[in-house]
Structures are given as C-alpha cells and as structure tokens.
Amino acid sequence: MRTLIAKFLRQNGFRVTGARNGAEMWDTISLAPVDLVLLDVMLPGQSGLDLCRMLRARSEVPIIMVTAHGEEADRVVGLELGADDYLPKPFGRPELLARIRAVLRRAQVGAARSGLVTGDRMMFENWVLDTRRRELAAPDGSAVDLSSGEYDLLLAFCEHPQRVLTRDQLLDLARNRISESIDRSVDVMVSRLRRKLEPLPDSPAIIKTIRGAGYMFVPAVTRQ
C-alpha cells in the first residue's frame, strides 16, 4: 500500500519518501524538511497515534492519519493528538489527493499569515534555483536546462549544503527520480550537474567528491 500510494503521488507531482516504521520516519525527517506526513495508525513498533503525538510536540508539519478503523472515537483520538485530517480505509485515490491538497493549502495560508513562507529562490555562487518554476539561472542570467532527475538532485544538494551526503542519502533525497537505484546512477547524474555548474576548468568547485563517503555541495545557500 505504501508503495502504491507513493507511486500515485509522484505521478501527481509530489516528492515522496516512504517509511516502514517510526524509526524510518524520524530518519527521513532528519534528512530533509517535509511538507506533510501521511501516517498510518497500524505500524510495527510504535503506533501511528504515538508517532502523531511525538511529531506534533516537535513540529507543526501537517499530518493526515490513515486507519482501517473508521469509528468516530478513533478519529477523535487522532485529531485530538494533533492530526490535521483523518482518512479511513478503504479510500479512493482521488479523495486522498484532494485531502492532501486541502491540508497543504490550509498550511500554506497559515504560514503566510505568520510570515513564515520559505522563499522560492535558492542562491549559491551567483546561481539561482527557482523551486516554484523548477528553473536554474546561471550567474549571467541565462537559463540552464535540467532534466527532472538533475533538478531533484540539485535541490537535494541545495537543501543540505556543506555536508557530506552518501549516495544512498542522495537517492532518497532525490525521491528516487534518478533512473536506477544504484550507486553508479548517482555518479552519472553528479557528472552531468558538474558539467552544467562548472563548465570551465577555472570554474569554482560546486560539488566536491569525498573519497569513500559521497559528495558535498561546497557553497553556502541562501533563500529569498
């Protein structure tokens, strides 16, 4: 079910990372900010209700609970623990998509009113990555064509600058948009990005190879 939902949401333009249990959820959240958590009540180890309570104590990230139990009491418990919506199984994919979009809209409106909306432009070494338009502009202002995989990989680097990222972490952060989930595919994508970000021999280093560890995005990144 997790795999099918993730595939469906990716097909509708979302970046998705699946987690089998609470430990994987915390690992995912520690690697990159998330906009919404779709949380099943029935999980191995800690239950979804426990994770909802713990997550809400740490973050205001929107949470949609999913459960096979449709009783009113179960929905009330989930909502009182901090969930933003509650979706009983079985549910249709259109309803899931509509609920996710509705919760995200409410979250964006709330953040806008609080003045907390994050900038859509990420800047480094006079390059500009526009995350709303999914466009990259070179220091001279010219547009640089990026494939979907190249964009997602660059976004992963920009969200985690100046820290070493393993190939597995990059695959996960790029939301599996890279062609194949193997180490060499990351190397190929990094090489393509380097040719675009470091076109000349004397161009400043943007992506550094850390032998035996992975890669590091060298410049500092600012948002606007």
MOWO-V464501 format. One record per residue. SS is DSSP state (@ for helix, = for strand, . for the rest). OMEGA is omega as a letter, one per 20 degrees, with the letter a starting at -180 (NA if undefined). Layout:
SS;OMEGA, SS;OMEGA
//
This chain:
.;r, @;a, @;a, @;r, @;a, @;r, @;a, @;a, @;r, @;r, @;r, .;r, .;a, .;r, .;a, .;r, .;r, .;r, .;a, .;a, .;a, @;a, @;r, @;r, @;a, @;r, @;a, @;a, @;r, @;a, @;a, .;r, .;r, .;a, .;a, =;r, =;r, =;a, =;r, =;r, .;a, .;a, .;r, .;a, .;r, .;r, .;r, @;r, @;r, @;a, @;r, @;r, @;a, @;a, @;a, @;r, @;a, @;a, .;r, .;a, .;r, =;a, =;r, =;r, =;r, =;a, =;r, .;a, .;a, .;a, .;a, @;a, @;r, @;r, @;a, @;r, @;a, @;a, @;r, @;r, .;r, .;r, .;r, .;r, =;a, =;a, =;a, =;r, .;i, .;r, .;r, .;r, @;r, @;r, @;r, @;a, @;a, @;a, @;r, @;a, @;r, @;r, @;r, @;r, @;r, @;r, @;r, @;r, @;r, @;r, @;r, @;r, @;r, @;a, .;a, .;a, .;a, .;a, .;a, .;a, =;r, =;a, =;r, =;r, .;r, .;r, =;r, =;r, =;r, =;a, .;r, .;a, .;a, .;a, =;r, =;r, =;r, .;r, .;r, .;r, .;a, .;r, =;r, =;a, .;r, .;r, .;r, @;r, @;r, @;r, @;a, @;r, @;r, @;r, @;r, @;r, @;a, @;r, @;a, .;a, .;r, .;r, .;a, =;r, =;r, .;r, @;r, @;r, @;r, @;r, @;a, @;a, @;r, .;r, .;r, .;r, .;r, .;a, .;a, .;a, .;r, .;a, @;a, @;r, @;r, @;r, @;r, @;a, @;r, @;r, @;r, @;r, @;r, @;r, @;r, @;a, @;a, .;a, .;a, .;a, .;a, .;r, .;r, .;a, .;r, .;a, =;a, =;r, =;r, =;a, .;r, .;a, .;a, =;a, =;r, =;r, =;a, .;a, .;r, .;a, .;r, =;r, =;r, .;NA
//
